[in-house]
């Protein structure tokens, strides 16, 4: 199966760097520790709603850990570089849909980051903050499903950013623009319900809450698992848009360099 082959090769490509990646986790963990410390300080003198002091720490810890599978996907799925080198022409000649190729490779990357980045970081937080782990199998199942959907949304958005390089030559700015909106509207820095009304309304009309906010609340038991199913609608929409974008790429291919 082509999907399994491409995903496995992408996963294996990262294995030689496990040591350096695990060391890099320490930096990511420090950022999460700083955020959690700030909220702990606020919680000592201010009510933190349904979260409470311990709940908000769990919220921050889980958010920080899942960034690696919901936000930190490959910039443009590597398509910008493929445009620069001319590799994109070869990719389009293959009898496999370009989106399927890029998506399959990225799932291997996501799985690697889940095993060697998300899990180690969260285990560290479990011991540092004495976090409680869920014991309800259905809760774990809904969380896994919501994280899978969140990863897929991120893959789709990065694919569109990548193919944009065929028209803009440089699409890296789109990646950082998407990242900025994600950090603001996904509930990472602050739970969405605490945002100003106008910003909260905007957030709810974007896919970003389904990447961090809903998966985290589902994991913490603050939301029913079905709350994350809205991501399915976004996933279907993005899949259609990715298909249309690929068709446009096939009609007009401009290779920069190569």
C-alpha positions as CSV (number, residue, x, y, z in Angstrom):
1,X,0.0,0.0,0.0
2,X,1.5,3.3,-1.1
3,X,0.3,5.2,1.9
4,X,2.0,2.9,4.3
5,X,5.2,2.9,2.3
6,X,5.5,6.7,2.1
7,X,4.5,7.1,5.7
8,X,7.0,4.5,6.9
9,X,9.8,6.1,4.9
10,X,9.1,9.5,6.3
11,X,9.1,8.0,9.8
12,X,12.3,6.2,9.3
13,X,14.0,9.3,7.9
14,X,13.8,10.9,11.3
15,X,15.0,8.0,13.4
16,X,18.7,8.8,13.2
17,X,18.0,12.1,14.9
18,X,16.1,10.8,17.9
19,X,18.7,11.9,20.3
20,X,18.8,15.5,19.2
21,X,15.0,15.6,18.9
22,X,14.6,14.4,22.5
23,X,17.1,17.1,23.6
24,X,15.0,19.7,21.7
25,X,12.0,18.5,23.7
26,X,13.6,20.1,26.8
27,X,13.3,23.6,25.2
28,X,9.6,23.0,24.3
29,X,8.9,21.7,27.8
30,X,10.5,24.8,29.3
31,X,8.1,27.0,27.4
32,X,5.1,25.0,28.7
33,X,6.5,25.2,32.2
34,X,6.7,29.0,31.9
35,X,3.1,29.3,30.7
36,X,1.8,26.9,33.4
37,X,3.7,28.9,36.1
38,X,2.1,32.1,34.9
39,X,-1.4,30.7,35.1
40,X,-0.6,29.1,38.5
41,X,0.4,32.5,39.8
42,X,-2.9,34.0,38.4
43,X,-4.9,31.2,39.9
44,X,-3.6,31.9,43.4
45,X,-5.5,35.2,43.5
46,X,-8.1,34.9,40.7
47,X,-10.8,32.4,39.9
48,X,-10.1,30.5,36.7
49,X,-13.6,29.4,36.0
50,X,-14.4,25.7,35.4
51,X,-10.7,24.9,35.0
52,X,-9.4,25.9,38.4
53,X,-5.7,26.3,39.2
54,X,-4.9,22.6,38.6
55,X,-7.2,22.3,35.5
56,X,-5.5,25.2,33.7
57,X,-2.1,23.6,34.3
58,X,-3.5,20.4,32.7
59,X,-4.9,22.5,29.8
60,X,-1.5,24.2,29.2
61,X,0.4,21.0,29.5
62,X,-1.7,19.0,27.0
63,X,-1.8,22.0,24.6
64,X,2.0,22.2,24.6
65,X,2.5,18.5,24.1
66,X,0.1,18.2,21.1
67,X,1.5,21.2,19.3
68,X,3.9,18.7,17.6
69,X,1.1,16.8,15.9
70,X,-1.5,19.6,15.4
71,X,0.6,22.7,14.6
72,X,4.2,21.8,13.9
73,X,3.7,20.0,10.7
74,X,6.2,20.5,7.9
75,X,6.1,23.9,6.3
76,X,4.1,23.6,3.1
77,X,4.7,19.8,3.3
78,X,8.0,20.5,1.6
79,X,6.3,21.6,-1.6
80,X,7.9,25.0,-1.6
81,X,11.4,23.4,-1.7
82,X,10.1,21.0,-4.4
83,X,9.1,24.0,-6.5
84,X,12.6,25.6,-6.1
85,X,14.5,22.4,-7.1
86,X,12.1,21.4,-9.9
87,X,11.2,18.2,-8.0
88,X,7.5,19.2,-8.3
89,X,7.5,18.4,-12.0
90,X,8.5,14.8,-11.3
91,X,6.0,14.6,-8.5
92,X,3.2,15.6,-10.8
93,X,4.3,13.1,-13.5
94,X,3.9,10.2,-11.1
95,X,0.6,8.3,-11.4
96,X,-0.4,9.3,-7.9
97,X,-2.3,12.4,-6.8
98,X,0.1,15.0,-5.5
99,X,-2.0,15.6,-2.4
100,X,-2.0,11.9,-1.6
101,X,1.8,11.8,-1.9
102,X,2.4,14.8,0.3
103,X,-0.3,13.7,2.9
104,X,1.1,10.2,3.2
105,X,4.6,11.4,3.8
106,X,3.4,13.9,6.4
107,X,1.5,11.2,8.4
108,X,4.8,9.4,8.9
109,X,6.3,12.7,10.2
110,X,3.2,13.2,12.5
111,X,3.5,9.7,13.9
112,X,7.2,10.2,14.6
113,X,6.6,13.5,16.4
114,X,3.8,12.0,18.4
115,X,6.0,9.2,19.7
116,X,9.3,11.1,20.2
117,X,8.0,14.6,21.0
118,X,4.4,14.8,22.2
119,X,4.5,11.7,24.5
120,X,7.9,12.4,26.2
121,X,6.9,16.1,26.8
122,X,3.6,15.1,28.3
123,X,5.1,12.3,30.5
124,X,7.5,14.9,31.8
125,X,4.6,17.2,32.7
126,X,2.7,14.4,34.4
127,X,5.6,14.0,36.9
128,X,6.3,17.7,37.2
129,X,2.7,18.9,37.7
130,X,1.3,15.6,39.1
131,X,-1.3,15.5,36.4
132,X,-4.1,12.9,36.4
133,X,-4.3,10.5,33.5
134,X,-7.7,9.6,32.1
135,X,-8.9,6.0,32.7
136,X,-12.1,6.1,30.6
137,X,-11.5,4.2,27.4
138,X,-14.1,6.2,25.5
139,X,-12.5,9.5,26.6
140,X,-9.1,8.3,25.2
141,X,-10.8,7.2,22.0
142,X,-12.5,10.5,21.4
143,X,-9.2,12.3,22.2
144,X,-7.3,10.2,19.7
145,X,-10.0,10.8,17.0
146,X,-10.0,14.6,17.7
147,X,-6.2,14.7,17.5
148,X,-6.2,12.7,14.2
149,X,-8.7,15.2,12.7
150,X,-6.6,18.1,14.0
151,X,-3.5,16.7,12.4
152,X,-5.4,16.2,9.1
153,X,-6.6,19.8,9.1
154,X,-3.0,21.0,9.7
155,X,-1.8,18.8,6.8
156,X,-4.4,20.2,4.5
157,X,-3.6,23.8,5.4
158,X,0.1,23.3,4.9
159,X,-0.5,21.6,1.6
160,X,-2.4,24.7,0.3
161,X,0.5,26.8,1.6
162,X,2.9,24.6,-0.2
163,X,1.2,24.6,-3.6
164,X,0.8,28.4,-3.3
165,X,4.6,28.6,-4.0
166,X,3.7,27.7,-7.6
167,X,2.2,31.2,-8.0
168,X,4.0,33.3,-5.3
169,X,7.5,31.7,-5.6
170,X,7.8,32.3,-1.8
171,X,5.1,30.9,0.4
172,X,6.9,30.8,3.8
173,X,5.1,34.0,4.9
174,X,1.8,32.1,4.6
175,X,3.1,29.5,7.0
176,X,4.0,32.1,9.6
177,X,0.7,33.9,9.0
178,X,-1.2,30.7,9.5
179,X,0.9,30.0,12.6
180,X,0.1,33.4,14.1
181,X,-3.6,33.0,13.6
182,X,-3.4,29.4,15.0
183,X,-1.7,30.6,18.2
184,X,-4.3,33.4,18.6
185,X,-7.5,31.6,17.6
186,X,-6.9,28.0,18.6
187,X,-7.0,28.5,22.4
188,X,-3.3,28.0,22.9
189,X,-2.4,31.1,24.9
190,X,-5.8,31.5,26.5
191,X,-9.0,29.3,26.5
192,X,-11.3,30.6,23.7
193,X,-14.2,31.4,26.2
194,X,-11.9,34.0,27.8
195,X,-11.3,35.9,24.6
196,X,-13.2,39.1,23.9
197,X,-16.6,38.4,22.4
198,X,-15.7,39.6,18.9
199,X,-12.5,37.6,18.8
200,X,-14.2,34.5,20.2
201,X,-16.9,34.8,17.5
202,X,-14.2,35.0,14.8
203,X,-12.4,32.0,16.3
204,X,-15.5,29.8,16.2
205,X,-15.9,30.4,12.5
206,X,-12.4,29.0,11.8
207,X,-10.9,25.5,12.0
208,X,-8.3,26.5,14.6
209,X,-10.3,25.6,17.7
210,X,-10.5,22.0,16.4
211,X,-6.7,21.8,16.4
212,X,-6.0,22.6,20.1
213,X,-9.0,23.8,22.1
214,X,-11.5,21.0,21.5
215,X,-9.0,18.1,21.7
216,X,-7.7,19.5,25.0
217,X,-11.1,20.0,26.5
218,X,-12.2,16.5,25.4
219,X,-9.1,15.0,27.0
220,X,-9.7,16.9,30.2
221,X,-13.3,15.7,30.3
222,X,-14.7,19.2,30.0
223,X,-16.4,18.6,26.6
224,X,-18.3,15.7,25.1
225,X,-16.4,13.8,22.5
226,X,-18.8,14.7,19.8
227,X,-17.8,18.4,20.2
228,X,-14.8,17.7,18.1
229,X,-16.8,16.3,15.2
230,X,-17.1,19.8,13.7
231,X,-13.6,19.2,12.5
232,X,-15.1,16.6,10.1
233,X,-16.9,19.3,8.2
234,X,-13.7,21.3,7.9
235,X,-11.8,18.2,6.8
236,X,-14.3,17.5,4.0
237,X,-14.1,21.1,2.9
238,X,-10.3,21.2,2.9
239,X,-10.1,18.0,1.1
240,X,-12.2,19.4,-1.8
241,X,-10.1,22.6,-1.9
242,X,-6.9,20.6,-1.9
243,X,-8.2,18.6,-4.9
244,X,-9.2,21.8,-6.7
245,X,-5.8,23.3,-6.0
246,X,-4.0,20.2,-7.4
247,X,-6.1,20.4,-10.5
248,X,-5.0,24.1,-10.9
249,X,-1.4,23.1,-10.4
250,X,-1.6,20.5,-13.2
251,X,-2.9,23.1,-15.6
252,X,-0.3,25.7,-14.8
253,X,3.2,24.6,-13.6
254,X,5.9,27.1,-13.1
255,X,9.1,25.8,-11.8
256,X,11.5,28.3,-10.2
257,X,15.1,27.1,-10.5
258,X,15.4,23.5,-11.8
